[in-house]
Amino acid sequence: MRSLNSLLSCVLFPIIKPDFKQLEQHLQHKTIIITGASYGIGEALCHCLADINCQLILLARTESKLQQIQQLLINRKAQIEIFPIDLRDRVQLDRFINHIQHKPIDILINNAGISICRPIMHSLQREHDFERTMQLNYFAPVRLCLALIPTLQQTQGQIINVSAINVLLAPTVNWAAYQASKTAFDQWLRCASAELENQHIRVATAYLPLVKTRMIEPTRLYKQLPALRPQQAANIICRLLLKGKRQYKPWWTLAVQLISVLFNGIWLKMNYYYVKRKQC
Ligand SMILES: NC(=O)c1ccc[n+]([C@@H]2O[C@H](COP(=O)([O-])OP(=O)(O)OC[C@H]3O[C@@H](n4cnc5c(N)ncnc54)[C@H](OP(=O)(O)O)[C@@H]3O)[C@@H](O)[C@H]2O)c1
């Protein structure tokens, strides 16, 4: 079973490696904000960029974990500044925006996120689930982008969004809060991208499939499915940092999108029977 899983992973997620020399040249002396840098994909990204002479500003709530990463990477080339923050908190976010107001930010990597997998029938008293996901996955990046656009305009910078492949596919039962919030910011950025590019701000999105991080740990089914390693996801983001790339999506995305349109009725029925079986 495990070897079948790794074979499937190799086929579904062939190894993507950025050209490190090119990346190093491109990012020299740049200032890069990474949200959600304390764990998972964000943490792996810090390790990827640590050998480049750039400045990394790392955001997340867990101060001790940010300090640990900073300490671990202290002898590498990148200068690391940490900023413990709950991105859902308007006051804390404004404080951060004030803090970076006069810094020449070149790149914003919007990576922080939370996911919630819960049936609507278990959410009737849990409106806060929908508020929490929207605050972090939608309003926080919108606020950060709005505040940073003038600086990014001056530095001819870049916004990278770490999104999920789910936003391009048919909706899935139990994922209303997560998918709605990820789709909201994806749509926002897609609507804004022409204007931003006109202001010489590049926009790129990583539509990631499953990644083995603590985010997917609570979902038992995901333990058996092939998934990217955080390092692979970080490599994908590094490739997007290089010029010319606007998005990453797995090579099989179009096929799955076609299937989800052509067999939408069957997909809906499968969702329906899944819910029914769970109720029994
Ligand atoms: N894992 C997957 O299968 C998968 C697939 C597609 C896309 N993605 C996307 O990839 C991104 C990274 O997720 P991951 O898999 O690396 O998950 P993760 O390991 O749980 O990391 C999430 C990061 O977001 C930070 N964060 C969470 N709530 C925050 C808050 N209120 N304020 C500030 N930072 C906060 C966390 O740090 P603290 O807890 O220290 O705050 C952590 O650094 C997310 O946007 C997710 O939607 C993940």
The ligand as an SDF file (V2000), in Angstrom:
LIG
                    3D

 48 52  0  0  0  0  0  0  0  0999 V2000
   -1.8350   21.2690    3.4880 N   0  0  0  0  0  0  0  0  0  0  0  0
   -2.5370   21.1860    2.3710 C   0  0  0  0  0  0  0  0  0  0  0  0
   -2.9850   20.0900    1.9580 O   0  0  0  0  0  0  0  0  0  0  0  0
   -2.7910   22.4220    1.5340 C   0  0  0  0  0  0  0  0  0  0  0  0
   -3.2910   22.2450    0.2330 C   0  0  0  0  0  0  0  0  0  0  0  0
   -3.5270   23.3720   -0.5440 C   0  0  0  0  0  0  0  0  0  0  0  0
   -3.2650   24.6340   -0.0460 C   0  0  0  0  0  0  0  0  0  0  0  0
   -2.8060   24.7740    1.2250 N   0  0  0  0  0  0  0  0  0  0  0  0
   -2.5710   26.1310    1.7390 C   0  0  0  0  0  0  0  0  0  0  0  0
   -1.2160   26.2570    2.1380 O   0  0  0  0  0  0  0  0  0  0  0  0
   -1.1180   27.2730    3.1230 C   0  0  0  0  0  0  0  0  0  0  0  0
   -0.2100   26.7950    4.2570 C   0  0  0  0  0  0  0  0  0  0  0  0
   -0.8290   25.7000    4.8920 O   0  0  0  0  0  0  0  0  0  0  0  0
   -0.0060   24.4830    5.5390 P   0  0  0  0  0  0  0  0  0  0  0  0
   -0.4860   23.2460    4.8940 O   0  0  0  0  0  0  0  0  0  0  0  0
    1.4400   24.7680    5.5760 O   0  0  0  0  0  0  0  0  0  0  0  0
   -0.6550   24.4990    7.0020 O   0  0  0  0  0  0  0  0  0  0  0  0
    0.0000   24.6710    8.4490 P   0  0  0  0  0  0  0  0  0  0  0  0
    1.1640   23.7700    8.5800 O   0  0  0  0  0  0  0  0  0  0  0  0
   -1.1260   24.5390    9.3910 O   0  0  0  0  0  0  0  0  0  0  0  0
    0.5210   26.1740    8.4430 O   0  0  0  0  0  0  0  0  0  0  0  0
   -0.3580   27.2570    8.4650 C   0  0  0  0  0  0  0  0  0  0  0  0
    0.4260   28.5020    8.8080 C   0  0  0  0  0  0  0  0  0  0  0  0
   -0.5010   29.5960    8.9580 O   0  0  0  0  0  0  0  0  0  0  0  0
   -0.2730   30.2140   10.2140 C   0  0  0  0  0  0  0  0  0  0  0  0
   -1.4980   30.7630   10.7900 N   0  0  0  0  0  0  0  0  0  0  0  0
   -2.6440   30.0990   11.0870 C   0  0  0  0  0  0  0  0  0  0  0  0
   -3.5380   30.9220   11.6590 N   0  0  0  0  0  0  0  0  0  0  0  0
   -2.9390   32.1480   11.7170 C   0  0  0  0  0  0  0  0  0  0  0  0
   -3.3380   33.4140   12.2090 C   0  0  0  0  0  0  0  0  0  0  0  0
   -4.5530   33.5960   12.7430 N   0  0  0  0  0  0  0  0  0  0  0  0
   -2.4870   34.4430   12.1210 N   0  0  0  0  0  0  0  0  0  0  0  0
   -1.2440   34.2650   11.5930 C   0  0  0  0  0  0  0  0  0  0  0  0
   -0.8110   33.1010   11.0920 N   0  0  0  0  0  0  0  0  0  0  0  0
   -1.6440   32.0490   11.1650 C   0  0  0  0  0  0  0  0  0  0  0  0
    0.2820   29.0870   11.1030 C   0  0  0  0  0  0  0  0  0  0  0  0
    1.0670   29.6010   12.1600 O   0  0  0  0  0  0  0  0  0  0  0  0
    0.5840   29.7690   13.6810 P   0  0  0  0  0  0  0  0  0  0  0  0
   -0.2760   28.6070   14.0370 O   0  0  0  0  0  0  0  0  0  0  0  0
    1.8770   29.8530   14.4240 O   0  0  0  0  0  0  0  0  0  0  0  0
   -0.1460   31.0670   13.6800 O   0  0  0  0  0  0  0  0  0  0  0  0
    1.1700   28.3560   10.1160 C   0  0  0  0  0  0  0  0  0  0  0  0
    2.4360   28.9620   10.0380 O   0  0  0  0  0  0  0  0  0  0  0  0
   -2.5520   27.6040    3.5640 C   0  0  0  0  0  0  0  0  0  0  0  0
   -2.9490   28.8250    2.9890 O   0  0  0  0  0  0  0  0  0  0  0  0
   -3.3740   26.4560    2.9770 C   0  0  0  0  0  0  0  0  0  0  0  0
   -4.6920   26.8530    2.6760 O   0  0  0  0  0  0  0  0  0  0  0  0
   -2.5410   23.7000    2.0370 C   0  0  0  0  0  0  0  0  0  0  0  0
  1  2  1  0
  2  3  2  0
  2  4  1  0
  4  5  1  0
  4 48  2  0
  5  6  2  0
  6  7  1  0
  7  8  2  0
  8  9  1  0
  8 48  1  0
  9 10  1  0
  9 46  1  0
 10 11  1  0
 11 12  1  0
 11 44  1  0
 12 13  1  0
 13 14  1  0
 14 15  2  0
 14 16  1  0
 14 17  1  0
 17 18  1  0
 18 19  2  0
 18 20  1  0
 18 21  1  0
 21 22  1  0
 22 23  1  0
 23 24  1  0
 23 42  1  0
 24 25  1  0
 25 26  1  0
 25 36  1  0
 26 27  1  0
 26 35  1  0
 27 28  2  0
 28 29  1  0
 29 30  1  0
 29 35  2  0
 30 31  1  0
 30 32  2  0
 32 33  1  0
 33 34  2  0
 34 35  1  0
 36 37  1  0
 36 42  1  0
 37 38  1  0
 38 39  2  0
 38 40  1  0
 38 41  1  0
 42 43  1  0
 44 45  1  0
 44 46  1  0
 46 47  1  0
M  CHG  2   8   1  16  -1
M  END
$$$$
